[in-house]
């Protein structure tokens, strides 16, 4: 099995090393193509107004001067022109990607790009709270989560979002397959300041984030100490509204 690894934290991120360790329990044919610099919050952005560059860092290891989407796109077109990967893994992100955070996530967007190309894709993220910045849960549970998924026939234009709780591996309570949750707050905080030239600047923060822990969601599962596994789809159509909208435009 050929596996492509990517992320949004950059080629030198600790979480990418963790993902490599997990991936090598599944296959010897592991490739890396990740952004050269951190791209957290880049979402599904694609670089169109400047060239991107591909740099080799050793055998089957590359970086791209662009976004996570650029990294997957360029890898598929340039590195795998003859034979595509069988699986794309994105992560392990430094911080959770739960609820509607996935709309901002470069980690999930990299997996989306692979799914659009018809390749099975999984995004993985490690929550950080009382555990500092430990990837212990991801290291201890990564193989247990991925092993049942790697040979699964995923539906077209779907992907899987995995989040590890902020716990030591031996404290994780298990794995839950759950739906995506949603937040119930005005998005984060806004820090205002002034630069040395006297010009104002603004910095988005997340210090006042609160979650709605509805039953059966990824937010609840991770808060309860479980690894969350959530299937996502790229079809954003609200099918139930099609009939109602059609009636609005009926002659």
N, C-alpha and C positions, 0 to 999 in steps of 0.2 A: 504494500500500500504506500503510495506517494502522498506525503503530507506537506502542505505549505503552512508555515507559521507567520503571523503578522501581529500587529498591535497598534495602539495609538500613543503609547508612552515612549516610543523610540527604540532604535536598534540596541541601545545599551541598557535598557530598563531591566531591573531585577526580575520583574514578572515574566519577561520573555525568556529568561534563563530557566525559570520555573517551568514554563510551558514546554521548553525544549526537553527538559528532564522527563516530563510527563509523556510527551509525544514519542520519545525513544523507548518507552515501554510498549509502544504499539507498533513501531516500525523502525527500520534502519534507514529508510529513504525519506529523510526529513530535510526540508528546505526552509530558509528564512528570508523573507523580504519585508522589511519594516521601514517606517519613516526614519529619516536621519536624525530628526529632532522630535521632541514631544509635540503631539498634535491632539491632546485631550480637548474634547468639546468641538472637534472639527466637524462632527456629524458626517453626512454623506457627501462632502464637498469634493469636487474634482478640479484640479488645476488646469485652467484653460488659457490664461493670458500670459504665461511664461513657460519656458521649457522646464522639464524635470530631468534629473540626472540619476543614473544608476551606478552605484559604487559597490565593488566586490570586497568583502571582508574575510575571505577564505572560502574553503570548499562549501558550495551550496548555501552561502550566506551573503546577503545583499542588503543595501539600504537605498532609499529613494528620497530625493529632496522634494518631498511633497506630502500629501495627506495619506491616511490609511487607504482610502479609496484608490488613490494613485498607485500605491504600493501593490495592491492586489491586481489592479488593471494592468500595470506594466509587467508584473510577474507573469500573468497569464499570456500576454502578447509576446513578450520577449524571451523569458526564461523557459516557458513551457509551450513553445510553438508546436513541437512535435507530439508531446504527450502531456496532457493536463494532470493536475493533482487529483487524487481520489477524494481528498478531504482538505478543507481549510479550517484552521484553528486560529482564533484571534484572542490575544490576551497574554498572560493573565493580567487583566487590568488592575492598576493600583487604585482600588476603590470600587464600590459596588456599582452596577448598572441595573437598577431596579425601577419598576413603575415606568412613568413617562420620561425618566432620565435617558431611556434608550433612544429618544428622538435626537438627543444631543451627542450621543456616544460615537466616537470614532471607532471604538472596539466593535460595537455592533454593526456599524456601517461597513466596516471591512468585511464582516461576514455576509452582510447584505449583498455586497458587490460580487462575492463568490456565488451566492445563491442566484443572482441574476444571470450569471454565466452557466448555471446548471450544475454547480458543484456543491455537494453537501458541505454545510458550514456551521460552526459552533463558536459562539463568543463566550469567553470565560472571564469572570471578575472576582476579585477578593475584597470583601468588605474589611474596612479598617475602623476600629473603635478602641476598645480596651486592650486589643492585642497589639497596639502600636502599628507597625507596618509589617506584620508577619504574614507570610504566605503559607503557614503551616497547614491550614485546612486544605488549601489547594494542592499542596504536595501530597498530603495524606489521602485525599479523596479524588484527586484528578483522574487517576486510572479507573477507579471504581465507577465514576460517572461516565467516562468516555467509552469504556469497553463495551457496554450494551448498545451504544449509539453508533459506533463507527461502521457497522455493517447493516444498519437499519436503512431501509429504502425511504428516504424523505420525499414528501410531495414536492412538486416543482414550486419554485419561488417561496420556499420556506427555509427557516433556519432555527437554531436552538440557542437560547440564552441561559447560561449557567452562572449562578452566583454562590460563592462560598461564604459562610458566616464568619464573623470576627471572633473565632475561637481556636484553641489548639485542636489539632486533628482528633485527639482522643476524647474531646468534649462534644464533637459534632454528633447530632442525634440521628442522622440518617439523610435520606434524599426524598424530596417531595416534588412531584410534577404538579405545577400550579399555573394559574393564569397571570397575566400582567396586571399589576396594581396601578393605582393612580394617586397622585398627590392632591392635597386640598389647600394649597397655600399660594400666595403671590410669590413668584419664583425668586427665591433667595433674597439677599440683601444688596444694597448699593453703597459702596464706600466712596466718599468724595474727598479729594485732596487737591493740592496745588503743587505744580512742579517748580524747579528752581528758577524758571523764567516767569513765574507768576501766572501761568496758564492753568485752568482747572482740568482735572482728569477724574475719571470715574472707573471704579473697579468692582466688577460683579463678585459677590460672595455667596456662600451657601451656609453661613453660620446659623441661620434661623430655619433651616429645613425641618419640616415635620411631615410625617407619613400617616396616611390613613391605612390602618392595618385591617382592611376588610378580609373576611374569611376566604381562604383558598387562593391567596395572592402570593406573588414572589416576595413582597414586602413582609408579609406575615411569616412566611416560611423561614426567611433568613433571620428575622427578629427572634423566632422561636428556636434558633440553633440548627436549622436544617440547611442542606444544600438545595437551592431551588433550581428546577429545570423547567423552562417555559418555551413551548413552541411558538414561533412568530411567523407571520406571513407578510409578504410584500404587496399583496392586494389590499389597498387602502379603501376600496370601494365600500360604502355603506349600503349594502344590497337592499336592506329593508326600506330605504328611502327612495329607491328608483321609481316605484309605482307612484308614490306621492308627488315626486318632482315631475314625472311624465304628465300627470294630470294637470299640473300648472301650465304646461306648454301645449296642451291638447287644443286643436283647432275648434 
